[in-house]
Amino acid sequence: MSKLVVKILLVVCMAVSGCAARLPPFVTESLNCNISSDMLTPCTQPIKIQDGVTYAQIIDIVLEDRENLRKCAQRQESLAGAAMACKQATDTHNQHVKEFNAQNGAGK
């Protein structure tokens, strides 16, 4: 190949790359909110009281139901807290993405 052809190719490459529109960086990746599976365990249904149970058995059933209800309330509180933390982190992340994209001219 002659030197003239190489020079022409270099000039064309430089011209094409110099005139090409450069796209600003655009951030789109989002956060993941991982919730542990034990938080998603459904609450235990109340124990059915059968005919003929004794007073002592009813007391045991009531105590077991109260314990199940306490555990369910704890899971629900933990889940609500995790969901709120996830929402806040997502809102903060999205605000940073909007600011970044605005600063870098993305979406124009």
KOLLODREN-458838 format. One record per atom (N, C-alpha, C): x, y, z; residue in one letter. Coordinates in steps of 0.1 Angstrom, whole numbers, padded with zeros to 4 digits, always signed. Layout:
residues N
XYZA...
//
This chain:
residues 108
+0008-0012+0000M+0000+0000+0000M+0009+0012+0000M+0005+0022-0008S+0014+0034-0009S+0012+0043+0004S+0021+0051+0005K+0021+0061+0017K+0009+0070+0015K+0005+0074+0003L-0006+0083+0001L-0019+0077+0005L-0021+0064+0002V-0033+0057+0006V-0034+0056+0021V-0023+0053+0028V-0023+0052+0042V-0026+0066+0049V-0020+0076+0043K-0023+0090+0048K-0038+0093+0046K-0043+0090+0035I-0058+0093+0032I-0066+0085+0042I-0063+0072+0044L-0071+0064+0054L-0070+0070+0068L-0058+0075+0072L-0056+0081+0085L-0065+0094+0086L-0064+0102+0076V-0072+0114+0076V-0087+0111+0077V-0092+0102+0069V-0106+0098+0069V-0110+0093+0083V-0102+0084+0088C-0105+0079+0102C-0105+0090+0112C-0096+0099+0112M-0096+0110+0121M-0108+0119+0119M-0111+0121+0107A-0123+0130+0104A-0136+0123+0109A-0137+0111+0106V-0149+0103+0110V-0150+0103+0125V-0139+0100+0132S-0140+0099+0147S-0142+0112+0153S-0136+0122+0147G-0137+0136+0153G-0151+0142+0151G-0158+0138+0141C-0171+0143+0138C-0182+0135+0144C-0179+0123+0148A-0190+0115+0154A-0195+0121+0167A-0207+0120+0169A-0213+0125+0182A-0209+0116+0193A-0205+0122+0204R-0201+0114+0215R-0213+0114+0225R-0217+0102+0229L-0228+0101+0238L-0223+0102+0252L-0230+0110+0260P-0226+0111+0274P-0229+0098+0281P-0222+0095+0292P-0226+0083+0300P-0240+0084+0305P-0247+0073+0306F-0261+0073+0310F-0262+0061+0320F-0266+0064+0332V-0267+0054+0343V-0281+0049+0343V-0283+0036+0343T-0296+0030+0343T-0297+0019+0353T-0286+0014+0359E-0286+0003+0368E-0294+0006+0380E-0302-0003+0385S-0310-0001+0397S-0305-0009+0409S-0311-0007+0420L-0308-0014+0432L-0316-0027+0433L-0311-0037+0440N-0319-0048+0444N-0322-0048+0459N-0334-0051+0462C-0338-0052+0476C-0341-0067+0479C-0331-0072+0485N-0332-0086+0489N-0338-0088+0503N-0350-0095+0503I-0357-0097+0515I-0355-0112+0518I-0351-0115+0531S-0349-0129+0534S-0362-0136+0534S-0361-0149+0530S-0373-0157+0529S-0380-0159+0542S-0373-0159+0553D-0380-0161+0566D-0389-0149+0569D-0386-0137+0564M-0395-0126+0566M-0408-0128+0558M-0408-0136+0547L-0419-0138+0539L-0428-0150+0543L-0424-0157+0553T-0431-0168+0558T-0445-0163+0563T-0456-0170+0558P-0469-0166+0562P-0471-0168+0577P-0480-0161+0583C-0483-0162+0597C-0491-0175+0599C-0489-0181+0610T-0496-0194+0614T-0510-0190+0617T-0519-0199+0612Q-0533-0197+0614Q-0537-0201+0629Q-0547-0194+0634P-0551-0197+0648P-0555-0212+0649P-0552-0218+0660I-0555-0232+0663I-0570-0233+0664I-0576-0243+0658K-0590-0246+0659K-0593-0253+0672K-0602-0249+0679I-0606-0255+0692I-0617-0265+0689I-0614-0278+0692Q-0623-0289+0690Q-0633-0290+0702Q-0644-0296+0700D-0653-0299+0710D-0646-0308+0721D-0650-0306+0733G-0645-0316+0743G-0631-0313+0749G-0625-0301+0746V-0612-0298+0751V-0613-0294+0766V-0603-0296+0773T-0603-0292+0787T-0599-0277+0788T-0601-0271+0800Y-0597-0258+0803Y-0582-0256+0801Y-0575-0266+0806A-0560-0266+0805A-0556-0266+0791A-0562-0274+0782Q-0559-0274+0768Q-0562-0261+0761Q-0573-0254+0765I-0576-0241+0760I-0565-0231+0763I-0561-0232+0776I-0550-0223+0780I-0538-0225+0772I-0534-0238+0769D-0522-0241+0761D-0524-0236+0746D-0536-0237+0741I-0539-0232+0728I-0538-0217+0727I-0543-0210+0737V-0543-0196+0737V-0528-0191+0738V-0520-0197+0747L-0506-0194+0748L-0499-0196+0735L-0501-0207+0728E-0495-0210+0715E-0499-0200+0705E-0512-0197+0704D-0517-0187+0695D-0510-0173+0697D-0509-0169+0710R-0503-0156+0713R-0488-0156+0709R-0481-0167+0711E-0467-0168+0707E-0466-0167+0692E-0475-0174+0684N-0475-0173+0670N-0478-0159+0665N-0487-0153+0672L-0491-0139+0668L-0479-0129+0671L-0472-0131+0682R-0460-0123+0685R-0450-0125+0674R-0447-0137+0670K-0437-0140+0660K-0441-0134+0646K-0454-0135+0643C-0459-0129+0631C-0457-0114+0631C-0460-0107+0642A-0459-0093+0643A-0444-0089+0642A-0435-0097+0647Q-0421-0094+0646Q-0417-0094+0631Q-0421-0105+0624R-0417-0106+0610R-0423-0095+0602R-0436-0091+0605Q-0442-0080+0598Q-0435-0067+0600Q-0430-0065+0612E-0423-0053+0616E-0409-0053+0608E-0403-0064+0608S-0390-0065+0601S-0392-0063+0586S-0402-0069+0581L-0405-0068+0567L-0408-0053+0563L-0416-0047+0571A-0419-0033+0569A-0407-0024+0569A-0398-0027+0579G-0386-0019+0580G-0377-0021+0568G-0376-0034+0564A-0367-0037+0552A-0373-0030+0539A-0386-0030+0538A-0392-0024+0526A-0390-0009+0527A-0391-0003+0538M-0389+0012+0539M-0374+0015+0536M-0365+0008+0542A-0351+0010+0539A-0348+0008+0524A-0354-0002+0518C-0352-0004+0504C-0358+0008+0496C-0370+0012+0499K-0376+0024+0492K-0367+0036+0493K-0362+0039+0505Q-0354+0051+0507Q-0341+0050+0499Q-0335+0038+0499A-0322+0036+0492A-0325+0037+0477A-0336+0032+0472T-0340+0033+0458T-0343+0048+0454T-0350+0055+0463D-0352+0069+0460D-0340+0077+0459D-0331+0075+0469T-0318+0082+0469T-0310+0078+0456T-0309+0065+0453H-0302+0061+0441H-0308+0068+0428H-0321+0068+0427N-0327+0074+0415N-0325+0089+0415N-0324+0095+0426Q-0321+0110+0426Q-0307+0112+0421Q-0297+0104+0426H-0284+0105+0421H-0283+0102+0406H-0290+0093+0401V-0290+0090+0387V-0296+0102+0379V-0307+0108+0384K-0312+0119+0377K-0302+0131+0377K-0296+0133+0388E-0286+0144+0389E-0274+0141+0380E-0269+0129+0380F-0258+0125+0371F-0262+0127+0356F-0274+0122+0353N-0278+0123+0339N-0280+0138+0335N-0285+0146+0344A-0287+0160+0341A-0274+0167+0339A-0264+0164+0347Q-0250+0170+0346Q-0243+0166+0333Q-0246+0154+0329N-0239+0149+0317N-0248+0150+0304N-0259+0156+0305G-0267+0159+0293G-0274+0147+0287G-0276+0137+0295A-0282+0124+0290A-0297+0127+0288A-0303+0121+0278G-0317+0122+0276G-0321+0135+0268G-0311+0142+0263K-0314+0154+0255K-0312+0151+0240K
//
